[in-house]
Amino acid sequence: MTGGKRYERSILVVMNEFVLTPEIMKANNPGLSDFGSGNIIALTSQCLRCTKKPTPCTICAEFCPAGSLTAQAAGRPQIALSCLKCGACIGTCPTNALAAATRTLQQITRLALQATLRVEHLALGCERTGALLRLESKTSEPEAAQETLKLIDKASASEHLLKVPCLGMLTKEMWFAFLNEIGVSKLEELSVFLPLEQCAECPVNAKDNIEEQLSEAIDHAERWTGLSVGIITQASELPQLRQANVRSYLTSGTEVDRRGAFTGFFQEVKQSWDDNTKVGNRAIEEVQRQRARKQSFERTRLAAEQKKTRPVGRRPVETPARRILVEALGRNSAHASEVRVTVSTTDEGLCTLCGTCIEVCPVKARSFTEGEGEGAAKALLVEELYCVGCSACLQSCPTEACSFAEIDGTSFLLDEVDEVLSES
């Protein structure tokens, strides 16, 4: 059964009405139109299946709700036309070998971080909420659905709500980056906007794995920061921009004193005016904070590594998730010691220097290096900064010399000695 047919059946059951025409489905269905994240692309350069000695990875194929990803033949996975364009597979690939033509992980992170400079409460929601509401507006409760859509659009316009193709595509590094801004930017609260039972209705959750992936990613970020992500289930609870409105006072269903109504209104006007007068100052503050963010990246080992000259083809691959994590640590290192990252390590006593692990590493985090001193033998180098803990080396090592180790976020930051050396 194709993804489109599965979606059609799902929507008809959810709506409990058989009034949806093909035209309505095409106009409002995120899986059958371009409403989603755009075409999903498999990157050969980072795929575990495309190294010199391929690793038979099938994680994305097993996770795909529409069965649109197949990994039976050699080489990178094939993506069928039945793809729902949800981008959920992006969040599950250990090497970030899957990407969207639009709304990439970096773009979503950049938009969210920009919003944290302007709003105190940021909510992240799924674009498919709007798609399902537009379907509802064509069926049983059109007025309620349209009113909810207005609230969502209003919150989006004021940057209090950032919509992504699917919440399941957000990685633990991204949630950490967002929570990590609390206390260092204007952001005071972070929430998820997810109406009740939406995932149960959405075809993206056909395998009941999206909510589990989302919960796991948020759980990592909360443990790393000690902060919590809130939940908003009603559009009326979405954070909004303050606006003075005299009509709401004068047309209230309850009897109010007219003088008191105007007093209350003018208090709202004053508050709204005070907020508006801060726009110029906020713009200046945003520029200053953005400049500080760029400078803070220089405190990371990734920034120092980028300045090194390496032979062509031997520079390790910088995955989007690792870049997002390192940038976040550079902006605010307060939680660095709590961040836990799994990387591979090598037992020198078992290693025969056969080079198999180097050939299977999709991000080129493993390489040979010459030992120090004349006549010194070569050694195996593992660069923790780039290793994503994909387990390819563990699966391929003939002597079981490779294993996992856990490091914390401080490993990605320069210490004072390193900073002095880099400046000199």
Secondary structure as UniProt FT lines:
FT   HELIX           3..15
FT   HELIX           22..28
FT   TURN            30..32
FT   TURN            34..35
FT   STRAND          40..42
FT   TURN            44..46
FT   HELIX           48..50
FT   HELIX           59..63
FT   TURN            65..66
FT   STRAND          69..70
FT   STRAND          78..79
FT   TURN            81..82
FT   HELIX           88..92
FT   TURN            94..95
FT   STRAND          98..100
FT   HELIX           105..116
FT   TURN            117..118
FT   STRAND          121..126
FT   HELIX           127..136
FT   TURN            137..140
FT   HELIX           142..157
FT   TURN            158..159
FT   STRAND          161..164
FT   HELIX           167..169
FT   HELIX           172..179
FT   TURN            180..184
FT   STRAND          189..193
FT   TURN            196..197
FT   HELIX           198..201
FT   HELIX           203..205
FT   TURN            206..207
FT   HELIX           210..225
FT   STRAND          230..232
FT   HELIX           235..237
FT   HELIX           246..250
FT   HELIX           258..277
FT   HELIX           279..296
FT   HELIX           297..299
FT   HELIX           301..306
FT   TURN            312..313
FT   HELIX           320..331
FT   HELIX           333..338
FT   STRAND          340..346
FT   TURN            348..350
FT   HELIX           356..360
FT   TURN            362..363
FT   STRAND          366..370
FT   TURN            374..375
FT   STRAND          378..382
FT   TURN            384..386
FT   HELIX           392..396
FT   TURN            398..399
FT   STRAND          402..408
FT   HELIX           409..412
FT   HELIX           416..423
//
